[in-house]
Amino acid sequence: MGLSIAQKIIASHLLEGDMSRPGGDIAIKIDQTLTQDATGTMAYLEFETMGIPRVRTERSVAYIDHNTLGTGFENADDHRYIGSVAKKYGVYFSRPGNGICHQVHLERFGRPGATLIGSDSHTPTCGGLGMLSFGAGGMDVAVAMGGGAYHIAMPKIYKVELTGRLRPFVTPKDISLEILRILSVKGGVGAVIEWGGEGVSSLTVPERATITNMGTELGATTSIFPSDEMTRKFLSAQGREDVYVPLDADPDAVYDRVIHIDLDTLEPLIACPHSPDNVVTVASIAGKPVDQVCVGSCTNSSLYDMLKVSALLKGRVVAPSVSMSVSPGSRQVLTMLSASGALVDILASGARLLECACGPCIGMGFSPNSGGVSLRTFNRNFEGRSGTADAGVYLVSPETAVASAITGVITDPCTLGEMPEVKMPASFAVDDSAVIPPASPEEADAVEILRGPNIKPFPSPRPVGDIISAAVSLKVGDNITTDHIMPAGSKILPYRSNIPYLSQFCFAVCDKSFSERAKSLGESIVIGGENYGQGSSREHAALVPLYLGVRAVIAKSFARIHVANLINAGILPLTFSDPADYDHISEGDALELSDLENGMATGVVTVKNKTTGDTYELAASLTERQREMLLCGGLLAYTKVHG
């Protein structure tokens, strides 16, 4: 039996485990890591505690792309800290303004057949060039930088077979929205999404990267494309053809599920508020007034995307009722837009140029008006993520974004007439001067780590122990995101390095009184529904509850990265054996989890509701390593004991 693309890369990097057992624990060698500044300070604080003098990866890169809206000293201090720690420990430092981590890594560092983990959930973007790339929590990234293995459950492999060819005005973003419509935001949990079929050959690497980027919204472990002639052309244009290797699935590879998408019949799609899988055709809601349009983010900020936007805006003006922003994904993209004259057409339309950064996607500026309708080429439209609690955010392609910006209402771009021809250059403008190399090993000892007053130590986890007796501090429903648990945005993001201050915002989207209630309880338990913790990889969604005394989370099901972050932080994740038991627990109930060491070993934990007198059976779906981590008090404590 042949192997899929993902299975081939896993096999070549496998350190522990059995690939033949989906769901079983495997450990793989990591070639590259990336961090960004919203999660990077924690990752590097954690790395420092390990006492390792230098990173042991092939390449580690620290990007500054999230906290760039310097409204106070906090962001600048974080950047300075990350720059100094990168210089000392062997990490390359991508300066503010150089671009979004996923776009820059795709352009300058990713390579087919290699492995990458990043402290950002959209790290699978590099799957667009045949790289096995995972989003992970900062602790996992810190361990990988120290040479440690990355542990995951051996994924199932789903294949998406593409046939036909995209028509004008139909885009890879529409492919992403179509697979979300098919699978939902939890349909990819536990699986790698592998893209193949004859329709793949017409998609460029940046177009493929749009699709692998949004695979994160499926809850997938990662997504990956073959490395083929299109991959070689992209790497050659970046001056990196030397890292190209061909990579494809064996003809007799076996998949757990095969999904067929006919590109010939696909039409422009749109994700409605407040979930990426709330997908309908653009034509079905055409005519709805639009207040704001944003083009950019790690999903749709490539040179090809920007050139199409420019071509469609040329000679046209953004509607007076619409505020439009454009954010190129990297300095390379912005430089080439400017040099080609395409930037002039964007600016002449009335669109506003923003920095080469995440910006509005993470809630850092350009928030919509109250109750506004915002069309965004981003990957998430969670409630409140834009910075405006009652805004309606829709996810669209750049073509749909431009058509709607021009008309002032949601508009099917197919109504614009002929799609202008957009030609890509044979080579890209390469200038890596904004990527600062680290000090040499000989010079590293003299490098001083620069810490500002906003950088506080992360909370210390403690061993789970045999009994947890605590009240329920919060009960939430299905599809709770990390934005619910630990919100993003310009008012909060600057405090990512300050867990005590950050704690006052924990679960504020769900219940503004949670933080004070949790503090007053001392220790508590959170109850959740299906797909608890979907969205970002931010480990703050585990570290802040840890700081507030949350000892366990009991849910119907968990998102992959978040459950790993909970375990890394020493918080016990449990699931209801009978989901109906969720209905019998209320906020404020006193729960007792006993005989936990045995329960974690057998996979069955009994909880007694001391308020009602009921007992419920819970599943502890833990590997032996995860159980030992919880008994030690989290990943860092485990690493100190076991190496």
C-alpha angles and dihedrals in degrees: 000000000000128000132246121232093262093046091053092054093044090050092052091050101036114132101164139005141041118286091198092069112073109210094025121121116267130177121211135188114249119218100185140017135194134192134185128210099255089061101016100083091059092045092053094043086054092046090052091057090059092067095223111148098213140010115265100207129107089245133356121183130191113205129197105207111117109052098044098123095094102201092152142359094281099083094043090051091051091050091050092049093049091047092052096045090047091052092049100045103040102264124139112236120217106202126226109279095030090101149258113325096237095047094046094044090051091050101041115016116018118103134188117259095018130112126240134179123187136183089242125079093228094062088113085080087095088063083084088080097041099270120138100232129176135190110226144166120273093253091056089050091048091052091048091051086054091055097262125141124258112236122209137153109266100259130227113240121235119188123209108202112206120201131178126014135281115261121226113290091018111106147181087265087064089051088053092050091046093055088047089052089052100043106021127218092298100035094096098050111134094011142098112225107220117192122212146136132098091292090070094070093070094055120092121221094258089050091050089048090058088058097045089045092058093044083085088070088061090061088244123161086233142313129235143185129201120268104238143140091303088055091050091051092051094049091045091052088053091050091248105105089129090077094053119117125167113243131176140147120272113257090244096047112139122221132200090224136004121206122190124211120182107210091196091067099039117114134190111294135193133199111223126211131323109004135044091231095055088100130167134155117278089231091059093063100027115143099042109136116251127210102182140019125193124188119191140046126131088294102060112011103100123126090256091054092048094047090053090050090050093048092050093047095047109119092001133101129220111249114264090240093056130080109203131192131187122199117186112215098231145008087253091058093047093047092052093044089054096044093050094049092241091118090063091061091050093051094042089059091062096254116141121235116227131190123282092262143095091273114149093016091070093036094260100140136319093075115175124252117269110290088003129157111232124186111202135179088216132115102242135048100176116161112275095003091116091061093254112095098206099037121122109226121195126191117223145154121268089253093055090044093055094043090052094044091055096047098035092231135075102283135185103237090217086077092065095083122237119007109241114243112254118197121198119218119251090236137022127234103257118203116150095172090115090060105084115207118223126255117272117262088255092054097040097087091063094053113107120217108230115213126182126208092258093063108094130177116266116249117271114242119219131211114278093235126196100288134039113187112177145127126259105258096184141007118199136176137239127315095019105177131209085251088063092048098041113009125218126216141106095285095054109025095074089066097058088114093052110068095176092056093040092054093076089069096050111130089349089140089061102031124358091201095058098095096053092042092051091049092050092051093051092205127029148160128234122214119209141177132224122332094009112191100019119163128035126039090227108142088201085085086068102030095053094050086047089054089050092054102259105158101176142011119210114195142157089244140342137225112246103244096040095052088051090051091051091053091045088055094048096251114138114235116203133172130212112257086206110034089205089071087072088075093057098060122078135190108273096029114137111235131189123201109190138177087027098161090058092039093053089050095050095037094238124101125180120215123196118207099215090189096058101020092237126133127210134192117234131191119233100199097189135144117228089256092052091049090052090047091055091047089051094046103259140317100306093050090046091050092052090054100039102025 
